């Protein structure tokens, strides 16, 4: 019973929390959209402290560190480098 209530509470909280992303769309303008509205080929603009809203390909990156602890359990941020170098 408690697990069921906790599960419902988590689902309700997830519905209340919406994340937005800044994307470069047609016309060359940056706009903020709900992350659920991202489509393939959207160019997502990330800044320091942003959460990555989807599985994306990175380009034009400088000094990137990612906190992957939710995925890997590692306690320190991971450096990311350009794979083309």
LUMGUTOR-799116 format. One record per residue: residue number from 1; residue in three letters; chain; x, y, z of N, C-alpha, C, CB in turn. Coordinates in steps of 0.02 Angstrom, whole numbers, padded with zeros to 5 digits, always signed. Glycine has a CB too. Layout:
<recs>
(NUM; 'ALA'; 'A'; (X; Y; Z); (X; Y; Z); (X; Y; Z); (X; Y; Z)),
...
</recs>
This chain:
<recs>
(1; 'UNK'; 'A'; (+00042; -00059; +00000); (+00000; +00000; +00000); (+00044; +00063; +00000); (-00047; +00000; +00061)),
(2; 'UNK'; 'A'; (+00096; +00062; +00043); (+00140; +00120; +00046); (+00178; +00130; -00019); (+00189; +00113; +00104)),
(3; 'UNK'; 'A'; (+00200; +00076; -00050); (+00235; +00081; -00114); (+00190; +00111; -00167); (+00261; +00012; -00136)),
(4; 'UNK'; 'A'; (+00128; +00091; -00167); (+00080; +00117; -00216); (+00070; +00192; -00206); (+00013; +00080; -00210)),
(5; 'UNK'; 'A'; (+00062; +00213; -00144); (+00053; +00285; -00130); (+00116; +00324; -00149); (+00038; +00295; -00055)),
(6; 'UNK'; 'A'; (+00174; +00297; -00134); (+00236; +00331; -00151); (+00244; +00337; -00227); (+00297; +00294; -00121)),
(7; 'UNK'; 'A'; (+00226; +00284; -00262); (+00230; +00284; -00335); (+00185; +00337; -00365); (+00212; +00215; -00363)),
(8; 'UNK'; 'A'; (+00124; +00342; -00339); (+00077; +00393; -00363); (+00102; +00463; -00347); (+00007; +00382; -00332)),
(9; 'UNK'; 'A'; (+00131; +00472; -00289); (+00158; +00537; -00270); (+00214; +00558; -00317); (+00183; +00536; -00197)),
(10; 'UNK'; 'A'; (+00257; +00511; -00334); (+00313; +00526; -00380); (+00286; +00544; -00449); (+00361; +00467; -00384)),
(11; 'UNK'; 'A'; (+00236; +00507; -00472); (+00207; +00522; -00538); (+00176; +00592; -00538); (+00154; +00470; -00556)),
(12; 'UNK'; 'A'; (+00141; +00609; -00485); (+00110; +00676; -00481); (+00162; +00731; -00479); (+00065; +00680; -00420)),
(13; 'UNK'; 'A'; (+00217; +00720; -00443); (+00270; +00770; -00441); (+00303; +00778; -00509); (+00323; +00750; -00389)),
(14; 'UNK'; 'A'; (+00313; +00723; -00544); (+00344; +00726; -00610); (+00299; +00766; -00659); (+00356; +00655; -00638)),
(15; 'UNK'; 'A'; (+00235; +00760; -00652); (+00189; +00798; -00695); (+00192; +00872; -00680); (+00117; +00772; -00686)),
(16; 'UNK'; 'A'; (+00205; +00890; -00617); (+00208; +00960; -00598); (+00273; +00994; -00620); (+00200; +00967; -00524)),
(17; 'UNK'; 'A'; (+00327; +00955; -00625); (+00392; +00983; -00643); (+00400; +00979; -00719); (+00449; +00945; -00608)),
(18; 'UNK'; 'A'; (+00402; +01037; -00750); (+00413; +01039; -00822); (+00482; +01069; -00835); (+00357; +01079; -00859)),
(19; 'UNK'; 'A'; (+00517; +01041; -00882); (+00582; +01068; -00899); (+00577; +01102; -00967); (+00636; +01013; -00900)),
(20; 'UNK'; 'A'; (+00613; +01156; -00973); (+00615; +01192; -01036); (+00684; +01188; -01066); (+00594; +01266; -01026)),
(21; 'UNK'; 'A'; (+00687; +01195; -01131); (+00750; +01194; -01167); (+00752; +01255; -01213); (+00758; +01128; -01208)),
(22; 'UNK'; 'A'; (+00811; +01281; -01222); (+00822; +01334; -01271); (+00845; +01301; -01335); (+00873; +01388; -01246)),
(23; 'UNK'; 'A'; (+00809; +01313; -01389); (+00826; +01283; -01454); (+00832; +01336; -01507); (+00773; +01230; -01474)),
(24; 'UNK'; 'A'; (+00873; +01321; -01557); (+00880; +01364; -01615); (+00833; +01337; -01668); (+00955; +01366; -01641)),
(25; 'UNK'; 'A'; (+00783; +01375; -01685); (+00733; +01354; -01733); (+00738; +01395; -01797); (+00662; +01359; -01704)),
(26; 'UNK'; 'A'; (+00694; +01383; -01844); (+00696; +01418; -01908); (+00695; +01493; -01898); (+00636; +01396; -01953)),
(27; 'UNK'; 'A'; (+00730; +01528; -01941); (+00735; +01600; -01934); (+00795; +01619; -01891); (+00672; +01628; -01905)),
(28; 'UNK'; 'A'; (+00830; +01570; -01864); (+00890; +01584; -01824); (+00877; +01613; -01756); (+00933; +01630; -01861)),
(29; 'UNK'; 'A'; (+00817; +01603; -01729); (+00801; +01630; -01663); (+00803; +01576; -01610); (+00731; +01663; -01664)),
(30; 'UNK'; 'A'; (+00829; +01594; -01552); (+00827; +01549; -01494); (+00760; +01557; -01460); (+00886; +01564; -01444)),
(31; 'UNK'; 'A'; (+00726; +01501; -01449); (+00662; +01503; -01414); (+00662; +01451; -01358); (+00603; +01491; -01463)),
(32; 'UNK'; 'A'; (+00623; +01464; -01307); (+00615; +01416; -01252); (+00553; +01374; -01265); (+00611; +01451; -01183)),
(33; 'UNK'; 'A'; (+00561; +01308; -01262); (+00504; +01263; -01271); (+00505; +01211; -01216); (+00507; +01229; -01341)),
(34; 'UNK'; 'A'; (+00449; +01178; -01206); (+00444; +01122; -01160); (+00489; +01067; -01188); (+00370; +01098; -01151)),
(35; 'UNK'; 'A'; (+00529; +01036; -01146); (+00576; +00985; -01169); (+00542; +00927; -01204); (+00617; +00959; -01111)),
(36; 'UNK'; 'A'; (+00479; +00915; -01187); (+00442; +00861; -01219); (+00427; +00876; -01292); (+00378; +00847; -01182)),
(37; 'UNK'; 'A'; (+00434; +00940; -01313); (+00420; +00960; -01381); (+00482; +00958; -01426); (+00391; +01030; -01382)),
(38; 'UNK'; 'A'; (+00538; +00934; -01400); (+00598; +00928; -01442); (+00586; +00878; -01497); (+00659; +00907; -01399)),
(39; 'UNK'; 'A'; (+00614; +00893; -01555); (+00608; +00848; -01613); (+00678; +00835; -01640); (+00562; +00879; -01668)),
(40; 'UNK'; 'A'; (+00686; +00780; -01678); (+00751; +00766; -01708); (+00775; +00826; -01749); (+00748; +00704; -01752)),
(41; 'UNK'; 'A'; (+00839; +00839; -01746); (+00873; +00894; -01780); (+00865; +00961; -01746); (+00847; +00899; -01850)),
(42; 'UNK'; 'A'; (+00830; +00966; -01689); (+00831; +01028; -01651); (+00901; +01041; -01626); (+00781; +01024; -01591)),
(43; 'UNK'; 'A'; (+00922; +01104; -01628); (+00987; +01123; -01601); (+00973; +01151; -01531); (+01024; +01176; -01647)),
(44; 'UNK'; 'A'; (+00996; +01114; -01480); (+00984; +01134; -01410); (+01042; +01176; -01386); (+00974; +01071; -01365)),
(45; 'UNK'; 'A'; (+01028; +01233; -01357); (+01079; +01278; -01331); (+01084; +01265; -01256); (+01062; +01353; -01346)),
(46; 'UNK'; 'A'; (+01143; +01243; -01233); (+01154; +01229; -01162); (+01200; +01281; -01132); (+01183; +01158; -01153)),
(47; 'UNK'; 'A'; (+01187; +01298; -01069); (+01230; +01343; -01031); (+01250; +01308; -00967); (+01194; +01411; -01016)),
(48; 'UNK'; 'A'; (+01297; +01337; -00932); (+01320; +01309; -00869); (+01262; +01296; -00821); (+01372; +01356; -00836)),
(49; 'UNK'; 'A'; (+01259; +01236; -00794); (+01206; +01218; -00747); (+01143; +01189; -00777); (+01188; +01277; -00708)),
(50; 'UNK'; 'A'; (+01137; +01190; -00844); (+01077; +01163; -00877); (+01076; +01087; -00872); (+01075; +01185; -00951)),
(51; 'UNK'; 'A'; (+01016; +01060; -00872); (+01008; +00988; -00878); (+01001; +00971; -00951); (+00946; +00963; -00837)),
(52; 'UNK'; 'A'; (+01032; +00916; -00972); (+01028; +00895; -01041); (+00959; +00864; -01051); (+01085; +00844; -01060)),
(53; 'UNK'; 'A'; (+00918; +00892; -01095); (+00848; +00871; -01100); (+00835; +00808; -01140); (+00808; +00926; -01129)),
(54; 'UNK'; 'A'; (+00885; +00783; -01176); (+00874; +00726; -01220); (+00941; +00696; -01238); (+00835; +00747; -01284)),
(55; 'UNK'; 'A'; (+00939; +00643; -01277); (+01000; +00613; -01304); (+01020; +00657; -01362); (+00989; +00537; -01325)),
(56; 'UNK'; 'A'; (+01074; +00695; -01353); (+01093; +00743; -01405); (+01166; +00733; -01426); (+01083; +00814; -01380)),
(57; 'UNK'; 'A'; (+01182; +00757; -01484); (+01251; +00758; -01509); (+01279; +00827; -01493); (+01255; +00742; -01587)),
(58; 'UNK'; 'A'; (+01338; +00829; -01464); (+01369; +00892; -01444); (+01417; +00917; -01498); (+01405; +00885; -01377)),
(59; 'UNK'; 'A'; (+01415; +00981; -01511); (+01465; +01012; -01555); (+01476; +01083; -01529); (+01442; +01013; -01630)),
(60; 'UNK'; 'A'; (+01534; +01110; -01544); (+01554; +01176; -01519); (+01553; +01177; -01443); (+01508; +01230; -01548)),
(61; 'UNK'; 'A'; (+01594; +01134; -01413); (+01597; +01126; -01341); (+01662; +01153; -01313); (+01589; +01052; -01321)),
(62; 'UNK'; 'A'; (+01659; +01187; -01255); (+01719; +01212; -01222); (+01716; +01196; -01148); (+01726; +01288; -01234)),
(63; 'UNK'; 'A'; (+01768; +01162; -01123); (+01774; +01145; -01052); (+01711; +01113; -01024); (+01791; +01209; -01011)),
(64; 'UNK'; 'A'; (+01688; +01061; -01055); (+01626; +01027; -01035); (+01639; +00975; -00982); (+01592; +00996; -01096)),
(65; 'UNK'; 'A'; (+01601; +00979; -00928); (+01601; +00928; -00876); (+01528; +00909; -00864); (+01636; +00954; -00810)),
(66; 'UNK'; 'A'; (+01515; +00845; -00858); (+01447; +00819; -00851); (+01442; +00780; -00785); (+01427; +00774; -00911)),
(67; 'UNK'; 'A'; (+01390; +00795; -00747); (+01375; +00756; -00687); (+01331; +00698; -00709); (+01339; +00800; -00631)),
(68; 'UNK'; 'A'; (+01361; +00639; -00713); (+01325; +00579; -00735); (+01306; +00534; -00677); (+01366; +00540; -00786)),
(69; 'UNK'; 'A'; (+01307; +00561; -00617); (+01297; +00520; -00558); (+01230; +00483; -00558); (+01302; +00562; -00496)),
(70; 'UNK'; 'A'; (+01179; +00513; -00586); (+01114; +00479; -00589); (+01116; +00417; -00633); (+01060; +00527; -00615)),
(71; 'UNK'; 'A'; (+01161; +00417; -00682); (+01167; +00360; -00728); (+01219; +00310; -00705); (+01184; +00384; -00797)),
(72; 'UNK'; 'A'; (+01276; +00335; -00681); (+01333; +00291; -00668); (+01347; +00279; -00594); (+01394; +00319; -00699)),
(73; 'UNK'; 'A'; (+01323; +00323; -00551); (+01338; +00317; -00480); (+01404; +00349; -00461); (+01338; +00245; -00460)),
(74; 'UNK'; 'A'; (+01442; +00373; -00510); (+01506; +00406; -00496); (+01493; +00472; -00460); (+01545; +00419; -00561)),
(75; 'UNK'; 'A'; (+01536; +00489; -00412); (+01525; +00548; -00372); (+01557; +00611; -00401); (+01551; +00537; -00303)),
(76; 'UNK'; 'A'; (+01599; +00604; -00453); (+01631; +00663; -00482); (+01608; +00672; -00554); (+01708; +00657; -00479)),
(77; 'UNK'; 'A'; (+01611; +00734; -00577); (+01591; +00749; -00646); (+01641; +00720; -00695); (+01585; +00825; -00656)),
(78; 'UNK'; 'A'; (+01616; +00704; -00754); (+01659; +00675; -00806); (+01676; +00728; -00858); (+01623; +00615; -00840)),
(79; 'UNK'; 'A'; (+01741; +00732; -00875); (+01763; +00777; -00929); (+01741; +00748; -00995); (+01840; +00788; -00927)),
(80; 'UNK'; 'A'; (+01719; +00790; -01040); (+01701; +00768; -01108); (+01747; +00803; -01157); (+01626; +00785; -01125)),
(81; 'UNK'; 'A'; (+01772; +00765; -01206); (+01817; +00793; -01256); (+01788; +00781; -01325); (+01887; +00763; -01250)),
(82; 'UNK'; 'A'; (+01813; +00819; -01372); (+01792; +00812; -01441); (+01822; +00748; -01469); (+01814; +00874; -01483)),
(83; 'UNK'; 'A'; (+01780; +00702; -01489); (+01803; +00637; -01514); (+01838; +00643; -01581); (+01743; +00589; -01520)),
(84; 'UNK'; 'A'; (+01831; +00699; -01615); (+01863; +00709; -01680); (+01936; +00729; -01673); (+01826; +00761; -01720)),
(85; 'UNK'; 'A'; (+01958; +00748; -01611); (+02028; +00769; -01601); (+02075; +00711; -01602); (+02036; +00807; -01534)),
</recs>
